[in-house]
Amino acid sequence: MSQAHISQAYVIEVSNQTAGIVVSDNSGFCFFSSERAFDSLDGGYFSSARAAERAARALVERRRQARTQPASTSGI
């Protein structure tokens, strides 16, 4: 008799925004984005729900830093 795998699902929220959900399966936790800003993570697998949350937070932080960096002044 085979054992059924019980899936676990978690909502991932970053900066008061729902980034998506992660659902566990035999390969880990698969991320499903709910906002375009997190589509680059969509379909990605993570070792844990916490790892997926860290990836979503890192994505937000990289975008925040890119917006706050001054424009290049090359050629002046």
PDB file with one MODEL, atoms N, CA, C and O in Angstrom:
MODEL        1
ATOM      1  N   MET A   1       0.844  -1.184   0.000  1.00  0.00           N
ATOM      2  CA  MET A   1       0.000   0.000   0.000  1.00  0.00           C
ATOM      3  C   MET A   1       0.889   1.247   0.000  1.00  0.00           C
ATOM      4  O   MET A   1       1.798   1.366   0.822  1.00  0.00           O
ATOM      5  N   SER A   2       0.630   2.153  -0.905  1.00  0.00           N
ATOM      6  CA  SER A   2       1.434   3.367  -0.966  1.00  0.00           C
ATOM      7  C   SER A   2       0.829   4.433  -0.065  1.00  0.00           C
ATOM      8  O   SER A   2      -0.382   4.491   0.150  1.00  0.00           O
ATOM      9  N   GLN A   3       1.705   5.263   0.447  1.00  0.00           N
ATOM     10  CA  GLN A   3       1.239   6.353   1.302  1.00  0.00           C
ATOM     11  C   GLN A   3       0.951   7.577   0.450  1.00  0.00           C
ATOM     12  O   GLN A   3       1.707   7.899  -0.467  1.00  0.00           O
ATOM     13  N   ALA A   4      -0.120   8.241   0.751  1.00  0.00           N
ATOM     14  CA  ALA A   4      -0.468   9.477   0.054  1.00  0.00           C
ATOM     15  C   ALA A   4       0.367  10.617   0.617  1.00  0.00           C
ATOM     16  O   ALA A   4       0.623  10.686   1.819  1.00  0.00           O
ATOM     17  N   HIS A   5       0.782  11.499  -0.263  1.00  0.00           N
ATOM     18  CA  HIS A   5       1.525  12.691   0.158  1.00  0.00           C
ATOM     19  C   HIS A   5       0.510  13.794   0.439  1.00  0.00           C
ATOM     20  O   HIS A   5      -0.286  14.146  -0.431  1.00  0.00           O
ATOM     21  N   ILE A   6       0.538  14.322   1.616  1.00  0.00           N
ATOM     22  CA  ILE A   6      -0.357  15.423   1.971  1.00  0.00           C
ATOM     23  C   ILE A   6       0.353  16.728   1.640  1.00  0.00           C
ATOM     24  O   ILE A   6       1.405  17.038   2.199  1.00  0.00           O
ATOM     25  N   SER A   7      -0.232  17.478   0.732  1.00  0.00           N
ATOM     26  CA  SER A   7       0.360  18.748   0.327  1.00  0.00           C
ATOM     27  C   SER A   7       0.142  19.802   1.398  1.00  0.00           C
ATOM     28  O   SER A   7      -0.863  19.807   2.109  1.00  0.00           O
ATOM     29  N   GLN A   8       1.105  20.682   1.487  1.00  0.00           N
ATOM     30  CA  GLN A   8       0.997  21.847   2.354  1.00  0.00           C
ATOM     31  C   GLN A   8       1.065  23.067   1.450  1.00  0.00           C
ATOM     32  O   GLN A   8       1.844  23.094   0.498  1.00  0.00           O
ATOM     33  N   ALA A   9       0.264  24.064   1.740  1.00  0.00           N
ATOM     34  CA  ALA A   9       0.273  25.295   0.957  1.00  0.00           C
ATOM     35  C   ALA A   9       0.373  26.487   1.900  1.00  0.00           C
ATOM     36  O   ALA A   9      -0.243  26.512   2.966  1.00  0.00           O
ATOM     37  N   TYR A  10       1.158  27.467   1.487  1.00  0.00           N
ATOM     38  CA  TYR A  10       1.365  28.666   2.295  1.00  0.00           C
ATOM     39  C   TYR A  10       1.276  29.897   1.402  1.00  0.00           C
ATOM     40  O   TYR A  10       1.730  29.877   0.258  1.00  0.00           O
ATOM     41  N   VAL A  11       0.699  30.948   1.923  1.00  0.00           N
ATOM     42  CA  VAL A  11       0.664  32.239   1.241  1.00  0.00           C
ATOM     43  C   VAL A  11       1.956  32.969   1.575  1.00  0.00           C
ATOM     44  O   VAL A  11       2.377  33.001   2.732  1.00  0.00           O
ATOM     45  N   ILE A  12       2.581  33.555   0.562  1.00  0.00           N
ATOM     46  CA  ILE A  12       3.807  34.336   0.754  1.00  0.00           C
ATOM     47  C   ILE A  12       3.447  35.809   0.580  1.00  0.00           C
ATOM     48  O   ILE A  12       2.970  36.217  -0.479  1.00  0.00           O
ATOM     49  N   GLU A  13       3.676  36.596   1.617  1.00  0.00           N
ATOM     50  CA  GLU A  13       3.407  38.032   1.570  1.00  0.00           C
ATOM     51  C   GLU A  13       4.700  38.800   1.797  1.00  0.00           C
ATOM     52  O   GLU A  13       5.506  38.447   2.658  1.00  0.00           O
ATOM     53  N   VAL A  14       4.885  39.856   1.010  1.00  0.00           N
ATOM     54  CA  VAL A  14       6.073  40.696   1.109  1.00  0.00           C
ATOM     55  C   VAL A  14       5.623  42.147   1.016  1.00  0.00           C
ATOM     56  O   VAL A  14       4.933  42.522   0.068  1.00  0.00           O
ATOM     57  N   SER A  15       6.000  42.952   1.976  1.00  0.00           N
ATOM     58  CA  SER A  15       5.660  44.383   1.977  1.00  0.00           C
ATOM     59  C   SER A  15       4.167  44.609   1.753  1.00  0.00           C
ATOM     60  O   SER A  15       3.773  45.388   0.885  1.00  0.00           O
ATOM     61  N   ASN A  16       3.348  43.929   2.532  1.00  0.00           N
ATOM     62  CA  ASN A  16       1.887  44.052   2.460  1.00  0.00           C
ATOM     63  C   ASN A  16       1.316  43.702   1.091  1.00  0.00           C
ATOM     64  O   ASN A  16       0.252  44.194   0.715  1.00  0.00           O
ATOM     65  N   GLN A  17       2.019  42.856   0.350  1.00  0.00           N
ATOM     66  CA  GLN A  17       1.580  42.442  -0.975  1.00  0.00           C
ATOM     67  C   GLN A  17       1.648  40.916  -1.042  1.00  0.00           C
ATOM     68  O   GLN A  17       2.648  40.323  -0.636  1.00  0.00           O
ATOM     69  N   THR A  18       0.603  40.286  -1.545  1.00  0.00           N
ATOM     70  CA  THR A  18       0.627  38.839  -1.701  1.00  0.00           C
ATOM     71  C   THR A  18       1.465  38.508  -2.921  1.00  0.00           C
ATOM     72  O   THR A  18       1.081  38.805  -4.052  1.00  0.00           O
ATOM     73  N   ALA A  19       2.615  37.889  -2.681  1.00  0.00           N
ATOM     74  CA  ALA A  19       3.524  37.522  -3.767  1.00  0.00           C
ATOM     75  C   ALA A  19       3.027  36.283  -4.490  1.00  0.00           C
ATOM     76  O   ALA A  19       3.139  36.182  -5.712  1.00  0.00           O
ATOM     77  N   GLY A  20       2.480  35.345  -3.737  1.00  0.00           N
ATOM     78  CA  GLY A  20       1.993  34.108  -4.322  1.00  0.00           C
ATOM     79  C   GLY A  20       1.793  33.057  -3.250  1.00  0.00           C
ATOM     80  O   GLY A  20       1.701  33.365  -2.062  1.00  0.00           O
ATOM     81  N   ILE A  21       1.727  31.812  -3.691  1.00  0.00           N
ATOM     82  CA  ILE A  21       1.622  30.695  -2.761  1.00  0.00           C
ATOM     83  C   ILE A  21       2.705  29.685  -3.097  1.00  0.00           C
ATOM     84  O   ILE A  21       3.205  29.640  -4.221  1.00  0.00           O
ATOM     85  N   VAL A  22       3.055  28.885  -2.117  1.00  0.00           N
ATOM     86  CA  VAL A  22       3.922  27.733  -2.350  1.00  0.00           C
ATOM     87  C   VAL A  22       3.146  26.497  -1.939  1.00  0.00           C
ATOM     88  O   VAL A  22       2.426  26.493  -0.940  1.00  0.00           O
ATOM     89  N   VAL A  23       3.308  25.449  -2.731  1.00  0.00           N
ATOM     90  CA  VAL A  23       2.634  24.183  -2.475  1.00  0.00           C
ATOM     91  C   VAL A  23       3.692  23.096  -2.450  1.00  0.00           C
ATOM     92  O   VAL A  23       4.527  23.009  -3.351  1.00  0.00           O
ATOM     93  N   SER A  24       3.655  22.269  -1.418  1.00  0.00           N
ATOM     94  CA  SER A  24       4.651  21.204  -1.308  1.00  0.00           C
ATOM     95  C   SER A  24       4.264  20.013  -2.170  1.00  0.00           C
ATOM     96  O   SER A  24       3.087  19.696  -2.342  1.00  0.00           O
ATOM     97  N   ASP A  25       5.287  19.366  -2.705  1.00  0.00           N
ATOM     98  CA  ASP A  25       5.125  18.086  -3.376  1.00  0.00           C
ATOM     99  C   ASP A  25       6.401  17.287  -3.135  1.00  0.00           C
ATOM    100  O   ASP A  25       7.217  17.669  -2.297  1.00  0.00           O
ATOM    101  N   ASN A  26       6.580  16.210  -3.842  1.00  0.00           N
ATOM    102  CA  ASN A  26       7.747  15.355  -3.603  1.00  0.00           C
ATOM    103  C   ASN A  26       9.068  16.027  -3.953  1.00  0.00           C
ATOM    104  O   ASN A  26      10.124  15.563  -3.524  1.00  0.00           O
ATOM    105  N   SER A  27       9.029  17.115  -4.727  1.00  0.00           N
ATOM    106  CA  SER A  27      10.248  17.804  -5.147  1.00  0.00           C
ATOM    107  C   SER A  27      10.596  19.008  -4.282  1.00  0.00           C
ATOM    108  O   SER A  27      11.679  19.574  -4.431  1.00  0.00           O
ATOM    109  N   GLY A  28       9.722  19.404  -3.401  1.00  0.00           N
ATOM    110  CA  GLY A  28       9.959  20.579  -2.569  1.00  0.00           C
ATOM    111  C   GLY A  28       8.727  21.454  -2.542  1.00  0.00           C
ATOM    112  O   GLY A  28       7.601  20.956  -2.521  1.00  0.00           O
ATOM    113  N   PHE A  29       8.941  22.767  -2.543  1.00  0.00           N
ATOM    114  CA  PHE A  29       7.849  23.733  -2.509  1.00  0.00           C
ATOM    115  C   PHE A  29       7.847  24.516  -3.815  1.00  0.00           C
ATOM    116  O   PHE A  29       8.812  25.212  -4.132  1.00  0.00           O
ATOM    117  N   CYS A  30       6.772  24.400  -4.560  1.00  0.00           N
ATOM    118  CA  CYS A  30       6.645  25.089  -5.845  1.00  0.00           C
ATOM    119  C   CYS A  30       5.937  26.431  -5.630  1.00  0.00           C
ATOM    120  O   CYS A  30       4.909  26.502  -4.955  1.00  0.00           O
ATOM    121  N   PHE A  31       6.502  27.487  -6.213  1.00  0.00           N
ATOM    122  CA  PHE A  31       5.966  28.840  -6.072  1.00  0.00           C
ATOM    123  C   PHE A  31       5.031  29.156  -7.233  1.00  0.00           C
ATOM    124  O   PHE A  31       5.357  28.898  -8.391  1.00  0.00           O
ATOM    125  N   PHE A  32       3.870  29.714  -6.914  1.00  0.00           N
ATOM    126  CA  PHE A  32       2.907  30.184  -7.909  1.00  0.00           C
ATOM    127  C   PHE A  32       2.662  31.660  -7.630  1.00  0.00           C
ATOM    128  O   PHE A  32       2.096  32.013  -6.595  1.00  0.00           O
ATOM    129  N   SER A  33       3.087  32.526  -8.552  1.00  0.00           N
ATOM    130  CA  SER A  33       2.966  33.970  -8.309  1.00  0.00           C
ATOM    131  C   SER A  33       1.521  34.434  -8.437  1.00  0.00           C
ATOM    132  O   SER A  33       0.739  33.880  -9.210  1.00  0.00           O
ATOM    133  N   SER A  34       1.188  35.454  -7.668  1.00  0.00           N
ATOM    134  CA  SER A  34      -0.138  36.060  -7.766  1.00  0.00           C
ATOM    135  C   SER A  34      -0.049  37.514  -8.210  1.00  0.00           C
ATOM    136  O   SER A  34      -1.072  38.172  -8.398  1.00  0.00           O
ATOM    137  N   GLU A  35       1.161  38.010  -8.377  1.00  0.00           N
ATOM    138  CA  GLU A  35       1.407  39.382  -8.832  1.00  0.00           C
ATOM    139  C   GLU A  35       2.491  39.340  -9.902  1.00  0.00           C
ATOM    140  O   GLU A  35       3.442  38.566  -9.799  1.00  0.00           O
ATOM    141  N   ARG A  36       2.348  40.164 -10.918  1.00  0.00           N
ATOM    142  CA  ARG A  36       3.349  40.194 -11.994  1.00  0.00           C
ATOM    143  C   ARG A  36       4.767  40.445 -11.480  1.00  0.00           C
ATOM    144  O   ARG A  36       5.735  39.933 -12.040  1.00  0.00           O
ATOM    145  N   ALA A  37       4.879  41.209 -10.447  1.00  0.00           N
ATOM    146  CA  ALA A  37       6.196  41.539  -9.902  1.00  0.00           C
ATOM    147  C   ALA A  37       6.967  40.299  -9.455  1.00  0.00           C
ATOM    148  O   ALA A  37       8.189  40.345  -9.314  1.00  0.00           O
ATOM    149  N   PHE A  38       6.263  39.199  -9.233  1.00  0.00           N
ATOM    150  CA  PHE A  38       6.903  37.975  -8.753  1.00  0.00           C
ATOM    151  C   PHE A  38       6.886  36.855  -9.789  1.00  0.00           C
ATOM    152  O   PHE A  38       7.189  35.706  -9.467  1.00  0.00           O
ATOM    153  N   ASP A  39       6.536  37.182 -11.021  1.00  0.00           N
ATOM    154  CA  ASP A  39       6.469  36.161 -12.066  1.00  0.00           C
ATOM    155  C   ASP A  39       7.806  35.476 -12.324  1.00  0.00           C
ATOM    156  O   ASP A  39       7.827  34.332 -12.777  1.00  0.00           O
ATOM    157  N   SER A  40       8.911  36.140 -12.050  1.00  0.00           N
ATOM    158  CA  SER A  40      10.215  35.505 -12.279  1.00  0.00           C
ATOM    159  C   SER A  40      10.438  34.318 -11.344  1.00  0.00           C
ATOM    160  O   SER A  40      11.291  33.474 -11.614  1.00  0.00           O
ATOM    161  N   LEU A  41       9.687  34.245 -10.256  1.00  0.00           N
ATOM    162  CA  LEU A  41       9.792  33.119  -9.324  1.00  0.00           C
ATOM    163  C   LEU A  41       8.778  32.018  -9.637  1.00  0.00           C
ATOM    164  O   LEU A  41       8.880  30.912  -9.107  1.00  0.00           O
ATOM    165  N   ASP A  42       7.807  32.316 -10.491  1.00  0.00           N
ATOM    166  CA  ASP A  42       6.707  31.396 -10.780  1.00  0.00           C
ATOM    167  C   ASP A  42       7.225  30.061 -11.319  1.00  0.00           C
ATOM    168  O   ASP A  42       8.021  30.021 -12.258  1.00  0.00           O
ATOM    169  N   GLY A  43       6.763  28.988 -10.715  1.00  0.00           N
ATOM    170  CA  GLY A  43       7.175  27.647 -11.132  1.00  0.00           C
ATOM    171  C   GLY A  43       8.484  27.190 -10.525  1.00  0.00           C
ATOM    172  O   GLY A  43       8.902  26.050 -10.727  1.00  0.00           O
ATOM    173  N   GLY A  44       9.131  28.070  -9.783  1.00  0.00           N
ATOM    174  CA  GLY A  44      10.396  27.713  -9.148  1.00  0.00           C
ATOM    175  C   GLY A  44      10.180  26.816  -7.941  1.00  0.00           C
ATOM    176  O   GLY A  44       9.159  26.899  -7.258  1.00  0.00           O
ATOM    177  N   TYR A  45      11.155  25.965  -7.695  1.00  0.00           N
ATOM    178  CA  TYR A  45      11.095  25.067  -6.533  1.00  0.00           C
ATOM    179  C   TYR A  45      12.062  25.534  -5.459  1.00  0.00           C
ATOM    180  O   TYR A  45      13.165  25.997  -5.752  1.00  0.00           O
ATOM    181  N   PHE A  46      11.632  25.404  -4.216  1.00  0.00           N
ATOM    182  CA  PHE A  46      12.415  25.820  -3.062  1.00  0.00           C
ATOM    183  C   PHE A  46      12.433  24.698  -2.039  1.00  0.00           C
ATOM    184  O   PHE A  46      11.543  23.848  -2.015  1.00  0.00           O
ATOM    185  N   SER A  47      13.448  24.703  -1.201  1.00  0.00           N
ATOM    186  CA  SER A  47      13.583  23.649  -0.192  1.00  0.00           C
ATOM    187  C   SER A  47      12.561  23.782   0.928  1.00  0.00           C
ATOM    188  O   SER A  47      12.259  22.810   1.620  1.00  0.00           O
ATOM    189  N   SER A  48      12.027  24.994   1.105  1.00  0.00           N
ATOM    190  CA  SER A  48      11.042  25.235   2.163  1.00  0.00           C
ATOM    191  C   SER A  48      10.203  26.458   1.801  1.00  0.00           C
ATOM    192  O   SER A  48      10.555  27.228   0.908  1.00  0.00           O
ATOM    193  N   ALA A  49       9.098  26.618   2.506  1.00  0.00           N
ATOM    194  CA  ALA A  49       8.273  27.811   2.313  1.00  0.00           C
ATOM    195  C   ALA A  49       9.061  29.054   2.709  1.00  0.00           C
ATOM    196  O   ALA A  49       8.934  30.102   2.076  1.00  0.00           O
ATOM    197  N   ARG A  50       9.865  28.939   3.746  1.00  0.00           N
ATOM    198  CA  ARG A  50      10.683  30.068   4.204  1.00  0.00           C
ATOM    199  C   ARG A  50      11.696  30.476   3.132  1.00  0.00           C
ATOM    200  O   ARG A  50      11.950  31.666   2.947  1.00  0.00           O
ATOM    201  N   ALA A  51      12.272  29.509   2.431  1.00  0.00           N
ATOM    202  CA  ALA A  51      13.227  29.812   1.358  1.00  0.00           C
ATOM    203  C   ALA A  51      12.532  30.568   0.225  1.00  0.00           C
ATOM    204  O   ALA A  51      13.118  31.480  -0.358  1.00  0.00           O
ATOM    205  N   ALA A  52      11.308  30.201  -0.088  1.00  0.00           N
ATOM    206  CA  ALA A  52      10.545  30.911  -1.118  1.00  0.00           C
ATOM    207  C   ALA A  52      10.250  32.342  -0.672  1.00  0.00           C
ATOM    208  O   ALA A  52      10.323  33.276  -1.471  1.00  0.00           O
ATOM    209  N   GLU A  53       9.920  32.505   0.591  1.00  0.00           N
ATOM    210  CA  GLU A  53       9.668  33.845   1.126  1.00  0.00           C
ATOM    211  C   GLU A  53      10.929  34.703   1.050  1.00  0.00           C
ATOM    212  O   GLU A  53      10.863  35.876   0.682  1.00  0.00           O
ATOM    213  N   ARG A  54      12.075  34.122   1.396  1.00  0.00           N
ATOM    214  CA  ARG A  54      13.342  34.867   1.311  1.00  0.00           C
ATOM    215  C   ARG A  54      13.626  35.294  -0.128  1.00  0.00           C
ATOM    216  O   ARG A  54      14.094  36.408  -0.361  1.00  0.00           O
ATOM    217  N   ALA A  55      13.347  34.420  -1.087  1.00  0.00           N
ATOM    218  CA  ALA A  55      13.571  34.756  -2.497  1.00  0.00           C
ATOM    219  C   ALA A  55      12.663  35.902  -2.928  1.00  0.00           C
ATOM    220  O   ALA A  55      13.100  36.796  -3.653  1.00  0.00           O
ATOM    221  N   ALA A  56      11.425  35.888  -2.500  1.00  0.00           N
ATOM    222  CA  ALA A  56      10.491  36.965  -2.839  1.00  0.00           C
ATOM    223  C   ALA A  56      10.936  38.282  -2.204  1.00  0.00           C
ATOM    224  O   ALA A  56      10.882  39.332  -2.844  1.00  0.00           O
ATOM    225  N   ARG A  57      11.373  38.225  -0.954  1.00  0.00           N
ATOM    226  CA  ARG A  57      11.862  39.438  -0.284  1.00  0.00           C
ATOM    227  C   ARG A  57      13.121  39.974  -0.967  1.00  0.00           C
ATOM    228  O   ARG A  57      13.273  41.186  -1.122  1.00  0.00           O
ATOM    229  N   ALA A  58      14.015  39.084  -1.374  1.00  0.00           N
ATOM    230  CA  ALA A  58      15.243  39.497  -2.058  1.00  0.00           C
ATOM    231  C   ALA A  58      14.911  40.163  -3.393  1.00  0.00           C
ATOM    232  O   ALA A  58      15.558  41.137  -3.777  1.00  0.00           O
ATOM    233  N   LEU A  59      13.922  39.651  -4.088  1.00  0.00           N
ATOM    234  CA  LEU A  59      13.499  40.239  -5.355  1.00  0.00           C
ATOM    235  C   LEU A  59      12.992  41.662  -5.147  1.00  0.00           C
ATOM    236  O   LEU A  59      13.345  42.565  -5.905  1.00  0.00           O
ATOM    237  N   VAL A  60      12.177  41.862  -4.135  1.00  0.00           N
ATOM    238  CA  VAL A  60      11.669  43.201  -3.815  1.00  0.00           C
ATOM    239  C   VAL A  60      12.824  44.128  -3.455  1.00  0.00           C
ATOM    240  O   VAL A  60      12.856  45.276  -3.897  1.00  0.00           O
ATOM    241  N   GLU A  61      13.756  43.648  -2.670  1.00  0.00           N
ATOM    242  CA  GLU A  61      14.894  44.474  -2.247  1.00  0.00           C
ATOM    243  C   GLU A  61      15.772  44.861  -3.439  1.00  0.00           C
ATOM    244  O   GLU A  61      16.211  46.008  -3.528  1.00  0.00           O
ATOM    245  N   ARG A  62      16.034  43.932  -4.347  1.00  0.00           N
ATOM    246  CA  ARG A  62      16.837  44.248  -5.542  1.00  0.00           C
ATOM    247  C   ARG A  62      16.155  45.325  -6.378  1.00  0.00           C
ATOM    248  O   ARG A  62      16.815  46.233  -6.882  1.00  0.00           O
ATOM    249  N   ARG A  63      14.860  45.227  -6.523  1.00  0.00           N
ATOM    250  CA  ARG A  63      14.126  46.240  -7.298  1.00  0.00           C
ATOM    251  C   ARG A  63      14.142  47.586  -6.590  1.00  0.00           C
ATOM    252  O   ARG A  63      14.261  48.629  -7.232  1.00  0.00           O
ATOM    253  N   ARG A  64      14.022  47.562  -5.285  1.00  0.00           N
ATOM    254  CA  ARG A  64      14.055  48.803  -4.501  1.00  0.00           C
ATOM    255  C   ARG A  64      15.415  49.484  -4.661  1.00  0.00           C
ATOM    256  O   ARG A  64      15.486  50.698  -4.851  1.00  0.00           O
ATOM    257  N   GLN A  65      16.485  48.706  -4.584  1.00  0.00           N
ATOM    258  CA  GLN A  65      17.828  49.262  -4.729  1.00  0.00           C
ATOM    259  C   GLN A  65      18.056  49.802  -6.135  1.00  0.00           C
ATOM    260  O   GLN A  65      18.698  50.839  -6.304  1.00  0.00           O
ATOM    261  N   ALA A  66      17.540  49.113  -7.136  1.00  0.00           N
ATOM    262  CA  ALA A  66      17.703  49.567  -8.518  1.00  0.00           C
ATOM    263  C   ALA A  66      17.011  50.911  -8.736  1.00  0.00           C
ATOM    264  O   ALA A  66      17.507  51.750  -9.490  1.00  0.00           O
ATOM    265  N   ARG A  67      15.874  51.118  -8.084  1.00  0.00           N
ATOM    266  CA  ARG A  67      15.147  52.387  -8.227  1.00  0.00           C
ATOM    267  C   ARG A  67      15.850  53.531  -7.512  1.00  0.00           C
ATOM    268  O   ARG A  67      15.737  54.682  -7.935  1.00  0.00           O
ATOM    269  N   THR A  68      16.570  53.239  -6.443  1.00  0.00           N
ATOM    270  CA  THR A  68      17.176  54.312  -5.658  1.00  0.00           C
ATOM    271  C   THR A  68      18.594  54.651  -6.101  1.00  0.00           C
ATOM    272  O   THR A  68      19.168  55.628  -5.620  1.00  0.00           O
ATOM    273  N   GLN A  69      19.170  53.862  -7.010  1.00  0.00           N
ATOM    274  CA  GLN A  69      20.516  54.170  -7.483  1.00  0.00           C
ATOM    275  C   GLN A  69      20.444  55.330  -8.465  1.00  0.00           C
ATOM    276  O   GLN A  69      19.534  55.389  -9.292  1.00  0.00           O
ATOM    277  N   PRO A  70      21.406  56.260  -8.379  1.00  0.00           N
ATOM    278  CA  PRO A  70      21.397  57.403  -9.298  1.00  0.00           C
ATOM    279  C   PRO A  70      21.639  56.940 -10.731  1.00  0.00           C
ATOM    280  O   PRO A  70      22.294  55.926 -10.971  1.00  0.00           O
ATOM    281  N   ALA A  71      21.102  57.699 -11.666  1.00  0.00           N
ATOM    282  CA  ALA A  71      21.283  57.388 -13.085  1.00  0.00           C
ATOM    283  C   ALA A  71      22.752  57.527 -13.449  1.00  0.00           C
ATOM    284  O   ALA A  71      23.474  58.339 -12.871  1.00  0.00           O
ATOM    285  N   SER A  72      23.176  56.742 -14.395  1.00  0.00           N
ATOM    286  CA  SER A  72      24.564  56.779 -14.855  1.00  0.00           C
ATOM    287  C   SER A  72      24.841  58.116 -15.536  1.00  0.00           C
ATOM    288  O   SER A  72      24.005  58.637 -16.274  1.00  0.00           O
ATOM    289  N   THR A  73      26.019  58.657 -15.278  1.00  0.00           N
ATOM    290  CA  THR A  73      26.401  59.937 -15.885  1.00  0.00           C
ATOM    291  C   THR A  73      27.532  59.732 -16.879  1.00  0.00           C
ATOM    292  O   THR A  73      28.313  60.651 -17.124  1.00  0.00           O
ATOM    293  N   SER A  74      27.632  58.533 -17.456  1.00  0.00           N
ATOM    294  CA  SER A  74      28.703  58.277 -18.418  1.00  0.00           C
ATOM    295  C   SER A  74      28.523  59.172 -19.639  1.00  0.00           C
ATOM    296  O   SER A  74      27.401  59.445 -20.066  1.00  0.00           O
ATOM    297  N   GLY A  75      29.621  59.615 -20.178  1.00  0.00           N
ATOM    298  CA  GLY A  75      29.581  60.476 -21.350  1.00  0.00           C
ATOM    299  C   GLY A  75      29.556  61.950 -21.018  1.00  0.00           C
ATOM    300  O   GLY A  75      29.510  62.783 -21.924  1.00  0.00           O
ATOM    301  N   ILE A  76      29.586  62.290 -19.762  1.00  0.00           N
ATOM    302  CA  ILE A  76      29.576  63.714 -19.384  1.00  0.00           C
ATOM    303  C   ILE A  76      30.972  64.121 -19.029  1.00  0.00           C
ATOM    304  O   ILE A  76      31.208  65.277 -18.679  1.00  0.00           O
TER     305      ILE A  76
ENDMDL
END
